[in-house]
Amino acid sequence: MTKAQSNGLSGNFSYHKNSNCYEIYYGHLSKYAKGIKKDVRVNQGKVIGYVGMTGFTTGAHLNFRIKYNDNFFDFRKIKQPTARTLTGEDKKEFKEKNTKSC
């Protein structure tokens, strides 16, 4: 988690940057989940916050956005590869190649 704060326009807002250079934004949260704050590591499946009506909004909803290489894009169009479990040398190579800095 890079940020967890109120910013006026988006109300209670959180921003995450992962090791694959994706930036994920959540806005208008009613509150943050227990333990969520700046610089806390968030793992897949962890609850970050709850849908709300904070900031400039007229109804409860979640503003969810993803940015890659400084550009927002339609996350519904991401083509995900078929998942497979890596072991041994494959896992070691994957970790080495995917610990780059953005």
C-alpha positions as CSV (number, residue, x, y, z in Angstrom):
1,M,0.0,0.0,0.0
2,T,1.5,3.3,-1.0
3,K,-1.3,5.6,0.3
4,A,-4.4,5.4,2.4
5,Q,-5.8,8.8,3.0
6,S,-8.7,11.2,2.4
7,N,-8.1,13.5,-0.6
8,G,-11.4,15.4,-1.0
9,L,-12.4,14.6,-4.5
10,S,-12.2,10.8,-4.1
11,G,-12.9,10.8,-0.4
12,N,-11.2,7.9,1.5
13,F,-8.7,6.8,-1.1
14,S,-6.1,4.1,-1.4
15,Y,-3.3,3.7,-4.0
16,H,-1.1,0.6,-4.5
17,K,1.9,0.0,-6.7
18,N,2.9,-3.6,-7.2
19,S,6.2,-5.1,-8.4
20,N,4.9,-5.5,-12.0
21,C,4.5,-1.7,-12.4
22,Y,0.7,-1.7,-12.1
23,E,-0.8,1.1,-10.0
24,I,-4.2,0.4,-8.5
25,Y,-6.6,3.1,-7.2
26,Y,-9.7,2.7,-5.0
27,G,-11.8,5.8,-4.2
28,H,-14.9,6.7,-2.2
29,L,-14.3,4.1,0.5
30,S,-16.5,4.4,3.6
31,K,-13.6,3.1,5.8
32,Y,-10.4,1.2,5.6
33,A,-10.1,-2.4,6.7
34,K,-8.3,-3.1,10.0
35,G,-4.5,-2.5,9.7
36,I,-4.7,-0.8,6.3
37,K,-2.4,2.3,6.3
38,K,0.5,3.8,4.3
39,D,3.4,1.4,3.7
40,V,1.6,-1.7,4.8
41,R,2.1,-4.7,2.5
42,V,-1.2,-5.9,1.0
43,N,-1.4,-9.5,-0.3
44,Q,-3.8,-10.8,-2.9
45,G,-7.2,-11.5,-1.4
46,K,-6.8,-9.0,1.5
47,V,-9.7,-6.7,2.2
48,I,-8.5,-3.1,1.7
49,G,-11.7,-1.1,2.4
50,Y,-15.4,-0.9,2.2
51,V,-17.7,0.7,-0.5
52,G,-18.8,4.1,0.6
53,M,-20.0,7.6,-0.4
54,T,-17.0,9.8,0.6
55,G,-15.7,12.7,-1.5
56,F,-17.6,14.2,-4.4
57,T,-20.2,11.5,-5.0
58,T,-24.0,11.3,-5.0
59,G,-24.3,7.6,-4.2
60,A,-22.4,4.7,-2.7
61,H,-19.9,3.1,-5.1
62,L,-16.3,2.2,-5.5
63,N,-14.1,4.0,-8.0
64,F,-11.6,1.4,-9.2
65,R,-8.8,2.2,-11.7
66,I,-5.6,0.6,-12.9
67,K,-2.7,2.3,-14.5
68,Y,0.3,0.8,-16.3
69,N,3.2,2.7,-17.7
70,D,1.5,6.0,-16.5
71,N,-1.7,5.3,-18.5
72,F,-5.1,4.3,-17.2
73,F,-6.7,1.4,-19.2
74,D,-9.8,-0.8,-19.3
75,F,-8.9,-3.6,-16.9
76,R,-11.7,-5.7,-18.2
77,K,-9.7,-6.2,-21.4
78,I,-6.6,-7.7,-19.8
79,K,-5.9,-11.1,-21.3
80,Q,-4.6,-13.3,-18.5
81,P,-2.4,-16.3,-19.3
82,T,-3.4,-19.7,-18.0
83,A,-1.9,-20.0,-14.5
84,R,0.6,-22.7,-13.7
85,T,2.5,-23.5,-10.6
86,L,6.2,-22.8,-10.9
87,T,8.8,-24.9,-9.1
88,G,12.6,-25.3,-8.9
89,E,14.6,-23.3,-11.5
90,D,11.4,-21.9,-13.2
91,K,10.3,-20.3,-9.9
92,K,13.8,-19.0,-9.2
93,E,14.1,-17.5,-12.7
94,F,10.6,-15.9,-12.4
95,K,11.4,-14.2,-9.1
96,E,14.7,-12.9,-10.5
97,K,13.0,-11.4,-13.6
98,N,10.0,-10.0,-11.7
99,T,11.7,-8.0,-9.0
100,K,12.4,-5.0,-11.2
101,S,12.0,-1.4,-10.0
102,C,9.4,0.7,-11.9
